[in-house]
């Protein structure tokens, strides 16, 4: 079950923390391979989040998705 956050700030902090763990090469970009098994919701919606087809997503893009 996904955690329930009291507000957007705490949710975004959680996203940032998880992103930092999953970004194994520490380049500030999460690839599909890095998301696999680490951020399953991002993995499942990767193409939608990476709407420009760059092959990676940023923490800001993930937070924007979470805001929707």
NUDONU-332713 format. One record per residue (C-alpha): residue number from 1; x, y, z. Coordinates in steps of 0.001 Angstrom, whole numbers. Example, Ala and Ser with C-alpha at 12.3 -4.5 7.8 and 13.67 -1.06 7.14 Angstrom:
<pts>
[1,[12300,-4500,7800]]
[2,[13670,-1060,7140]]
</pts>
This chain:
<pts>
[1,[0,0,0]]
[2,[1288,3466,-863]]
[3,[2006,5787,2038]]
[4,[-481,8539,2791]]
[5,[1119,11970,2980]]
[6,[-245,14827,5055]]
[7,[572,17383,2386]]
[8,[2357,17987,-888]]
[9,[5623,18951,830]]
[10,[5911,15663,2676]]
[11,[4901,13734,-452]]
[12,[7523,15556,-2499]]
[13,[10143,14854,170]]
[14,[9278,11167,-38]]
[15,[9592,11267,-3822]]
[16,[12976,12993,-3559]]
[17,[14242,10426,-1066]]
[18,[13107,7470,-3171]]
[19,[14496,9083,-6336]]
[20,[17902,9498,-4654]]
[21,[17945,5792,-3786]]
[22,[16898,4700,-7271]]
[23,[19215,7041,-9193]]
[24,[22086,4595,-8956]]
[25,[24546,6607,-11071]]
[26,[23649,9864,-9296]]
[27,[23132,11861,-12489]]
[28,[19810,13406,-11453]]
[29,[17967,11393,-14087]]
[30,[16004,8200,-13637]]
[31,[16052,5775,-16543]]
[32,[13488,3077,-17144]]
[33,[16018,503,-15949]]
[34,[16674,2431,-12717]]
[35,[12941,2778,-12069]]
[36,[12283,-931,-12556]]
[37,[11741,-2559,-9171]]
[38,[12611,637,-7339]]
[39,[9801,3021,-8292]]
[40,[7111,742,-9732]]
[41,[4549,3482,-10396]]
[42,[7134,5510,-12272]]
[43,[8158,2386,-14177]]
[44,[4542,1617,-15099]]
[45,[3936,5175,-16358]]
[46,[7431,5959,-17628]]
[47,[6467,6745,-21217]]
[48,[3713,9078,-20048]]
[49,[6033,10905,-17615]]
[50,[8825,11065,-20218]]
[51,[6517,12807,-22672]]
[52,[9454,14228,-24657]]
[53,[10979,10779,-25161]]
[54,[14365,11622,-23652]]
[55,[14811,8199,-22050]]
[56,[14851,9521,-18507]]
[57,[12686,11381,-16025]]
[58,[13574,13923,-13366]]
[59,[12338,14267,-9833]]
[60,[10409,17388,-10925]]
[61,[8589,15404,-13615]]
[62,[7667,12706,-11103]]
[63,[6408,15301,-8631]]
[64,[4340,16937,-11383]]
[65,[2794,13539,-12172]]
[66,[1973,13067,-8493]]
[67,[241,16458,-8445]]
[68,[-2247,15327,-11089]]
</pts>
